[in-house]
Amino acid sequence: MSYNPNADEDKSLESTHASVIGRRMQVTAEVGISKIFPAGFGWQTAAYFAENAGMEATDLSFYLSTGIGDGLAVCMGHTAYCAIKKGVTGNKDIDVGKELQVGIMLGSAAVCSGGIWQPTVNALQGAGVDFTNSVIATGGVATLAFFTGLRLARLAYSPIFEGVEEATYANLKADAALSVAVGGAAGCFLGTDVSYGAANWMGGAIGIQDTFTPLVSSAVAGTSTMLGFSVIQTGENLIYPKDKCWVD
């Protein structure tokens, strides 16, 4: 039996890689629970109240309402999660005040992606685009909207919020990668729309039925966004080198 002098090093590298992926998946889960699920939940809840207020899905007021609902839920979810985490773990490095500022930044970006979602879907449906291509197109538009909102939020908030990092080339790349994952959430959210019928291959799992209560509908919406985000972010977790992924 021969001795491979590189075996220990190979095992060490494998262990390091596994630990990196493990940490990334943990952060992915935390982001999904604290921000992405609330995003879908907040959008759907806002849509429910907007419809009951007489707004149509083609109205500018509906777009604004759902975008604001999305953004508020992201801000509240992020801040509440950090506060709970600090209380449970006793982590003194968590500054809830600064995390609120981060939540405002992320929520502002979510207003953009959430607000553009319905008009994008309306336009695609009007053009007769099929479900799968609509998922891709909707995700792409949401990616650009969230990224633009996030960069503008950094410019607006970094001079006044200590918790918001100013726009740099390093966080530009991180913001872009995050935005792509958010686009995945927005694309998967289209799976809740059962009006596509059998063409909606996600409808059986995350389709929102007319018989659902508002609370169940919002919960399914949040689940759909978290699912889409998790799929895309898991891909990023696997392909990015160490210290190059935004969750590192």
Beta strands, then each sheet from edge to edge (+ up, - down):
end
